[in-house]
Amino acid sequence: MQKDLGNYRKSYEKSALEEGTISDNPIELFQKWFYEVEASDGVDEPNAMTVSTIGLDGFPKSRVVLLKKYTYEGFIFYTNYTSEKGKAIANNPNVCLSFFWPNMERQIIIKGRAEKLAENLSDGYFESRPEGSKLGAIVSDQSSVIPSRQVLEEKLKALEREFEGKEIKRPDFWGGFMVRPVSMEFWQGRPNRLHDRVRYSLQDDYHWKIERLAP
Ligand SMILES: Cc1cc2nc3c(=O)[nH]c(=O)nc-3n(C[C@H](O)[C@H](O)[C@H](O)COP(=O)(O)O)c2cc1C
């Protein structure tokens, strides 16, 4: 079986990325692009990002998670600390985040170091989640092998009974990671494959070097 995709071609013409017009700080450019994607209404979950880690088996692994907050310090997502990604990060905090927003013909690739979010911040976010999501986080030993879906559903029912009318506290094994960026690369599709690529590299705590890369 085979399918040739050689004819899948698209000309990218929506926008441009000029060094002279962009902020000195990549988080500000991230914010500008994020707002534009949100306003364009053409992406279902603009905060869905790919997180790549280096696993304990030595292989990189990528999966989609939801960006829940960004600040000048970095990018925050929530997950199970004992999941495959959680263990990978505990062993090697170097991660890569990437966003692809096809309707704007844009990609952002962020290299950074992940660290556990302060517990009070994870508590605050957990508290804001709907009850079903709270129990879902508790019930799932994320990334472990399970015998069947039924086992999970029964465990959830038991927890629903146990916690009925009670406060559901964030379990220790679940919380946020903050990824502090060291490099952020912005890609804007352009005609004739002459795409714009601009990379910011962190020089010290506050200064970023801006360079154009060949497409
Ligand atoms: C759109 C989308 C959003 C997701 N959001 C999250 C998330 O915020 N946190 C999370 O732990 N997993 C999320 N997942 C599931 C992950 O992709 C992944 O299956 C899970 O985290 C287990 O990954 P791991 O075994 O590599 O640790 C999401 C998946 C999709 C497709």
The ligand as a MOL file (V3000), in Angstrom:
LIG
                    3D

  0  0  0     0  0            999 V3000
M  V30 BEGIN CTAB
M  V30 COUNTS 31 33 0 0 0
M  V30 BEGIN ATOM
M  V30 1 C -5.7440 18.4130 22.1330 0
M  V30 2 C -5.0590 17.6300 23.2240 0
M  V30 3 C -4.8390 18.2260 24.4500 0
M  V30 4 C -4.1960 17.5300 25.4740 0
M  V30 5 N -3.9350 18.1810 26.6430 0
M  V30 6 C -3.2240 17.5370 27.6200 0
M  V30 7 C -2.8100 18.2370 28.7860 0
M  V30 8 O -3.0470 19.4620 28.9540 0
M  V30 9 N -2.1260 17.5370 29.7210 0
M  V30 10 C -1.8030 16.2130 29.5700 0
M  V30 11 O -1.1980 15.6360 30.4650 0
M  V30 12 N -2.1620 15.5340 28.4600 0
M  V30 13 C -2.8530 16.1680 27.4660 0
M  V30 14 N -3.1950 15.4950 26.3170 0
M  V30 15 C -2.8290 14.0670 26.2170 0
M  V30 16 C -1.3560 13.9290 25.8100 0
M  V30 17 O -1.2050 14.1500 24.4140 0
M  V30 18 C -0.7720 12.5470 26.1680 0
M  V30 19 O -1.5610 11.5200 25.6280 0
M  V30 20 C -0.6830 12.3290 27.6890 0
M  V30 21 O -0.2500 13.5030 28.3610 0
M  V30 22 C 0.2550 11.1980 28.0270 0
M  V30 23 O 1.5290 11.4760 27.4960 0
M  V30 24 P 2.8550 10.7030 27.9720 0
M  V30 25 O 2.4860 9.2650 28.1420 0
M  V30 26 O 3.8510 10.9140 26.8720 0
M  V30 27 O 3.2960 11.3270 29.2750 0
M  V30 28 C -3.8080 16.1840 25.2780 0
M  V30 29 C -4.0190 15.5890 24.0290 0
M  V30 30 C -4.6140 16.3140 23.0120 0
M  V30 31 C -4.7660 15.6580 21.6560 0
M  V30 END ATOM
M  V30 BEGIN BOND
M  V30 1 1 1 2
M  V30 2 1 2 3
M  V30 3 2 2 30
M  V30 4 2 3 4
M  V30 5 1 4 5
M  V30 6 1 4 28
M  V30 7 2 5 6
M  V30 8 1 6 7
M  V30 9 1 6 13
M  V30 10 2 7 8
M  V30 11 1 7 9
M  V30 12 1 9 10
M  V30 13 2 10 11
M  V30 14 1 10 12
M  V30 15 2 12 13
M  V30 16 1 13 14
M  V30 17 1 14 15
M  V30 18 1 14 28
M  V30 19 1 15 16
M  V30 20 1 16 17
M  V30 21 1 16 18
M  V30 22 1 18 19
M  V30 23 1 18 20
M  V30 24 1 20 21
M  V30 25 1 20 22
M  V30 26 1 22 23
M  V30 27 1 23 24
M  V30 28 2 24 25
M  V30 29 1 24 26
M  V30 30 1 24 27
M  V30 31 2 28 29
M  V30 32 1 29 30
M  V30 33 1 30 31
M  V30 END BOND
M  V30 END CTAB
M  END
